[in-house]
Amino acid sequence: MEIITTHKNVDFDALASVVAAQKLYPQARIVLPRSINANVKAFLSIHKDLFQVLSPLEVPHDEVKRLIVVDAKRWDRLDCLDPLRRRPDLEVHVWDHHPGVGDIEAREFRWSDTGAAVTLLVEELAERGTPLDPVQATLFLAGIHEDTGHLTFPCTRPRDARAAAFLLEKNADLHVIQTALRPGYGPQHKAILTRLLETVVRDKISGHVICFARADVNGYVPDLASVVTMLRDVLSCDAVFGLFWDERRNQTIVIGRSGADTLDLAQVLRTMGGGGRPEAASAVVKAARPDGVETWLREILNQNGNGSVKIFDLMSFPVFTVGPEETAEAVHEELRRRGHTGAPVVEDGRLVGVISIRDLVKLTRPTQRSAPVKAYMKRDVRTISPQCTITEALRLMVKHDIGRLPVLEDGRLVGIVTRSDLMLYYYNLI
């Protein structure tokens, strides 16, 4: 079985890319993430007989032999396909246009600096002489127009314009595109925009006029990014960050929009585990409220913020450690007594692993609890230097989903810093 998929919150470029990819991989089935932008959902409802798609929940992971990923190159942007990540026999192809490094290891990797991902696929279809019907040409052109702002965004390249011209020659319908790309703006969006305008804070950071605004949301809100775009148009600033607190999911959604030749928002939000394009990017920061996230953003933007605050300013020392031969039961009891969630495992002064209570609570049999802790510790330990910045530590924690970093100097364990330490700093509590 072969499948084609794309990123969550499917936009027109993503939909166009999976449909174009299926013309290049005719044996593959399209798997669309469950979160789909409202205007894309409306387009699909009208054309549902033309596009046969699977839900990620319908994919039999053991039967997948080839995975084709379009308009994305990171596993965390895909929906419910993480089991495939652990398949060394899986053949992976990636087609993408986003800057930065991804974590999907592909046998075939097609990347280029275009405004839209579907441009790459349209070029390949044109080179092969693959026939296109007017509906396909219209969808592909919609993907280009959406991601390039009708060929006006700074990310637009001549190749996007040439691909657009090619699709017009294939009878793409601009009237359909104009209707399809019109963002849905209802009472919910109006209320959110009003709240954002009420909470705007304008500041000058590194020579740029930056605006921060906040609003509460309850679960998924379609076309939230379009509200932030409207906000920037109203405020006329260099960049705007919308911070949306979702209490039910205990997370802050960050959506950034900027103008030409201002800030590279993709680079800024990549630090938070997000991504996108220089003028349009987003991130989701779990277990952090907007005030802490805004402080983090300001530190990243300022360049002089966290540069003066080093890990040694926040790390805890001396560090409570355990030996690799101590029993799992004894370590568990000591961690509970101290109120710690984990500890480094040290042998002869050398860090050999990390053990957490989450690892130990799974041990139920007496033979497991009496075994040495080295049997259950994580050996591939991420560490950090005391001279590193707070931003670097947070980037590591977000990227590898870890809650603590041992601090090493000249190979010696000199301290430890936790996610709680860093968030306390950002909340100005220490």
N, C-alpha and C positions, 0 to 999 in steps of 0.2 A: 504493500500500500504506500502511495505517495500522497503527501498533503502539502498545501500551500497556506500560509497564515501570515498575519501582520500584527501590528501593535493594538493594544487596548484603546478604547475611545476612537473607534474607526472613523476616519474622515474620508473625504472623497479621494485623496491621493492614495490612501491605504486600500480602499475598495477597488479603485482603478488598477492599482498595482497587482492585487491578487487575481483579478480577471485577466489582465494582460499576461501575467505569469502562467495562467492556465492555458493560454494559447501557445506558450513555449513549452509547457509540460502537460500535454493533453491527457496523460494518464492520471494526473494528480487531482485530488479532491480539495475544494476550498473549505477552510475552517475559519469562520469569522468569530472573533472574540464576542463575548456577550454584551459588552458596553459599546454602543454604536451611537454616533452623533445623530441628533434628531433629524437633520436634513438628509443625512444618508439613509436613515431608517425609512423616511418618507419615500425616497427614491426607490429603495428596495421593495417597498410595499406595492408600488406601481409596476415594477419590473420583476416581481418575485418568480414568475414562470421562466424567466430567462437566465436566472442565476441560481443554481442548485448549490446550497451551502450546508455544511455540517456545523453543529455546535461543538465547542471544545469538549464538552461532557460526553459527546458521542464517539470520540476518537478511541479506538482500541490501541493503546500505546505499543503493545507487544507486536502488532502487525505492521507498524510503520517502518518502512525501509529507507525512505528518503523524505527529508523535511526541507521545504523551500520557504525561506523567510524573506518578506519584502517590506520595505520602508521601516526597518528596525534591525538592530544587531545586538540587542541585549536580551537575555532570557527573562528578566523581570518585566519586560514590556509585553511578553506573550501571555496568553490566558490559559491557565490549567494545562500547560504542556511541560511542566518541570520534570516529570518522569523521563522524558526523552533526553534530558540533559545528561543523565547517567548512562546513556547507551553508547559505548565506544564504537559499536558496529554501525551506527546511524550515519547515513550520508546526508550532509547538510549543504545547501546552497543559500547564499545570502545576496540580495540585491538591495542596496541602500544608498542614501545620499546625505545622511546626517554626519556632521563632523564628529571628531572624537573617536576613542577606541571602544569597541564593543567586547563582549565576553562570549559570544557565540563562535566557536571554532568551526570553520566551514571548509569543506573540500574545494568548493568554488565560491570565491568572494568577488562580487562585482560592486564596486563603489566608484562614485564620481561626484564632483562638486556641481550638482545641478539643483535648480530650485525645487524640483519635484522628483520623487522616486520613479513615478510612472514614465518620466522622460527617458530613463535608461531602457526601460522595457519597450517603449514605443520605437526607439532607435533600433533595437534588435529585431523587432517585428518588421520594420521597414526594410532593414538589410536582408532579411530572409524572404521578403516579398509575401508575407502572410496576409491573406485577405482580411479586411475588417468591415463589419456592417455598420450602418449609421449609429445604432445604439451604442456599440462598443466605442466607436470614435468619439461620440458625445461624452460618454463616461470618462474616457481617458483625458479628454480636453478639460473636463470639469476638474479632474485631479490636478492638472497643471495650473489652471486658473486659480483654484483655491489656495494651493501652496505658494504661489508666486504673487498673490493679490492682483490677479488679472495682468500678470507680467509687469507689475510695478514695484514689488518688494526688492530690496537690495540683493536678495539671494538669487534673483532671476539671472539666468545665463543665456547667451545666444542659442544654445542647444535647446532650451525650453521653447524659445520662440520658433525655432525651426520645426520642432516636434508639433507645436500648436498649428503651424501652417500645414504640415503634412496631414493632420487630423481634420482640418477644415476641408482639405481636398478630398477627404474620405466622407464628406457630408456630415460632419459634426454639427449639431444644432445649437446655435448660440442662445436661442430663446429658451430652450430647455435648461441650459446651463445657468442663465440669469435667474430663472425661477428656483432651480435646485440649490444654488449657492446663497440664496437669501436666508440669512440666519433667522431662526425662530426666536421671536421676542414677545414673550407673554407677560402676564402679571407677575409671575415669580421673578423673571429677569428684571423687570422694572423695580420691584422691591429691593432686589440685591444691589442694583446700580444706585438706587437712592441711598441705601445704607453705606455703600462704598464712598459715595460723595460726602456723606456725613462724617466719615472717619478719616478722611484724607489727611496725611501729614506730608508736607513738602520739605525737602532738604536738599542741600547742595553737597555732593560727595564726589571727591576727586574731579571736580570741575563739571560734573553733570548734575542736572536738576532731576532728582529722583522723587517719586511719589509712592507712598505706602498707604494701602487702604485695606480695611478688614470687614468681613461679614461672616455670619454664621450660616451654615447650610446643613441640611438634614439628608444625608445620603447623596446619591448621584444626581447632579443637576446637568441636563444636556445643554450644550452650547455655552458653558460658563466662560470659556475663553473669549467668546464674542462680546460678552459684557465688559471684560477687561479691555478689549480693543476700543469699545465705545468710551470707556473711562479715560483712556489715554488721549483720544481725540478731543474730549471735553477739556482735559487738564492742560494740554499742549506742553507736556514735559518731555525730557529726553527718554525717560523710561518710567514705567509704572509696575508695581508689584501688587497683585491682589492676593491677600492672605485669607483663606476660607477655612474656618474651624468647623470640623465635622465631629461633634461630641460623641455621636453613636459609634463611630469608627475610631475615635481617639486619634485623630490625625489632622494635620494642617495641609491643605492643598495650596501650593504656590504657583501662580500663573504670572509670567512676566511678558511685557510688550515694550519694545523700544523702536526708535526710528533709525534711519540710515546713518551709518558712520558714528554711532554713539557707543552703546555697550554691547558686548558679546554675551547675551543672556544665557546661551547654551553653556558657555564656559562657567558662568557664575553658578547656575543651578546644577551643573554636573557635580559640584562639590557636595550638594545635598542629595545626590543619587538620582537626579533628574536628567533632563536633556532637552533637545529640540534644535532650533535654528538660532543664529545670532540675534534675530529680532523677535523671536517668539519661542518661549521655552516654558517648561513647567516641571514641578517636582512634588512628591508627596512625602511629608516628613511625619513619621509615626511617633506617637507618644510625646508630642511637643505642641504647645499652644502657640498662637500667633505672636504673642509678645516675645517669647524666646526665639522664634524663627526670625522675626524682624531684626532682633539684635544680632543674630548670626549673619543675616544678609548684610547688615550694615558693616560688620567686621570684614566680610569678604570683599565688599565694594571699596572699603576705605583704604585697603592696602597697608595702612599704618596701624590698624587696630590690633589684630591678633599677632602681628609681627613682633610686637613688644612684649607679649605675654607668651611665655614658653611653658612646655609641659612640666618642667621642674617647679614652676610656680603653683601648680595645682595637684601634682601627684602626691599620693600617700606613701609614707615611709616611716619606720622600717616596714617591710612587707611580711605578712603572715604567709608562710610557705609550708608545704607538706613534702614528705619524702615518697619516692615511688614505691617503696616496700610497705608503707603503712596500709592497713586494711581499709577497704571502702567504708565499712561501718564506722570505724573510728574517725575517719576524715569527715564523714557525713555528720556525726554527732558534734565534732568540733566546729564545723562550719555553722551549724544551727546555733550552737552556744554563743558564737561570736556575732551572729547576725550577718554573716557573709554569704554571698551567692556563689562564690567560687574562690579558688586559690591557685597560684602557680605551683608547679611540682618541680622541686630542685634536687639535684644530685651532685655532690661534690662541688657545690657553688655554681653549678651550671643549670640553666633553665632547660628542662627536658619535656615539659608539657604543661597543660592547664586542665584542672578538673572543676566542674560546676555542679551545684546541687541538682540541676536539671538532669545531669548524667546519672547521679547517684539515686535519685528517687525512683528510677525505673528498675532498680535492683530489688527483687522480692525474695529470691531464694537464698537460704543461709549460705550456700556455697559461693554465691555471687558476693554477698556482703562480707565474707571472710577473705575474699581474694584481694591481692595487692591493688592499690589504686592505679598503678601503671597500666593495668589491663583495660581501664575505662577512660583514661585521660586522653585529651586531644594533643597530638604530637606536632601537628602543623600549626605553630603558634605565631600569630602576628605580633610584632613588637614595635616599639617606637623609641626614639632617642629623647633624652631630656631637653635637647635644644630645639626639637621640632615645635611647630606652632599648634595652637588649639584647632585651627582649621584643618591642618593635616591629620590630626588625631580623629576628628569627626569624619573626615573623608574616608579614613580606613574603617571606622566603625560602620558607616553607612554602606560602604562597598561590600564588606565581608559579613555584615549582620552580626557583629560581636559586641558584647557589653563591657569588655575591659581590655586594656592593653598593658602588658608588662613593659616597664621602662628599663632599657639596657644601656649601660655605658661601658665601653671596652669589654663587652661580653658579660659583664656582671649585672645582676638584677639590683637596681637601685631604688625602684619605686613601682607603683602601679597607678593607673588612671582609669576611671570608669566612666560610662556614659552619664551616670548621675552627677559625677564631678563636673563634667563639661556643661551639662544643662543647668546646673546650679550657677555656674559662672555666667551663662547667657541670660539667666533670669535675674542677674545682679544680686544673688543671695550670698555670695562669698566675696 
